[in-house]
Amino acid sequence: MAVAATELTEIERMLGSPEAVTQAFLALRQKFPHLAWIRCDASDVTETPYRSVGAFDLHLLDSADHCAQITDDPGRATGIVLAKRAAGS
């Protein structure tokens, strides 16, 4: 299932909220259970983020084939990599 534009807008809105740093991952997994969610440090991902919002880089995950990969195409995205940037980054 692809990530819809409305879902990306809602994800960005949630990541921009003041409590996002401490509650974002759990809240997003609960709101969008049909998407695969991975969290990590931004330094663990070498690809350019799809978007950067607040303290997070948002990468789209394509797991349609046998090997998961980062994509910039929401139509192919089946999940999100939520990469937290270090303070001051």
C-alpha positions as a printed Julia matrix, in Angstrom:
89×3 Matrix{Float64}:
  0.0    0.0    0.0
  1.44   3.36  -1.06
  1.73   6.34   1.25
 -1.0    8.83   0.37
 -0.34  12.57   0.14
 -2.82  13.15   2.96
 -0.93  10.68   5.15
  2.38  12.44   4.46
  0.78  15.75   5.41
 -0.53  14.29   8.67
  2.84  12.66   9.45
  4.61  15.99   8.92
  2.05  17.76  11.12
  2.58  15.24  13.9
  6.38  15.5   13.65
  6.17  19.28  13.9
  4.33  19.2   17.23
  6.17  20.06  20.47
  5.8   16.54  21.92
  7.07  14.86  18.73
 10.6   14.24  20.0
  9.43  12.0   22.82
  6.19  10.54  21.43
  6.41  10.6   17.63
  7.34   7.0   16.87
  4.65   5.39  19.02
  1.96   7.87  17.97
  2.73   7.41  14.27
  2.76   3.61  14.51
 -0.63   3.73  16.2
 -2.14   6.18  13.7
 -0.74   4.45  10.6
 -0.55   0.71  11.43
 -0.62  -0.27   7.74
  2.84   1.27   7.24
  6.13  -0.33   8.26
  8.0    1.92  10.71
 11.73   1.98  11.42
 13.41   4.44  13.75
 17.11   5.24  13.89
 19.64   8.05  14.2
 19.9   10.27  11.15
 23.61   9.41  11.01
 22.62   5.79  10.25
 21.03   6.75   6.9
 23.19   7.94   4.01
 20.36   8.74   1.58
 18.91  12.23   1.25
 15.71  12.46   3.3
 12.38  12.78   1.54
 11.56  15.55   4.01
 13.01  17.0    7.19
 10.52  18.03   9.87
 11.42  19.25  13.33
 14.08  16.97  14.8
 13.48  14.22  12.23
 14.44  13.19   8.71
 11.7   11.3    6.96
 12.72   8.58   4.49
 10.26   6.55   2.43
 10.72   2.78   2.54
  9.93   0.54  -0.42
  9.65  -3.09   0.64
  7.64  -4.33  -2.34
 10.53  -6.37  -3.73
 12.53  -8.98  -1.85
 14.93  -6.32  -0.56
 13.78  -3.13   1.21
 15.2    0.15  -0.03
 14.81   3.9    0.38
 12.69   5.57  -2.31
 11.66   9.12  -3.09
  8.4    7.93  -4.68
  5.43   7.97  -2.28
  3.59   5.72  -4.74
  6.1    2.93  -4.05
  6.51   3.58  -0.32
  5.22   0.91   2.04
  6.78   2.36   5.15
  8.7    5.16   6.79
 12.2    5.42   8.22
 12.05   8.01  10.99
 15.61   9.22  11.54
 16.19  11.55  14.5
 18.83  14.2   14.01
 21.19  15.1   16.81
 20.39  18.32  18.66
 21.72  21.3   16.72
 21.87  19.41  13.38
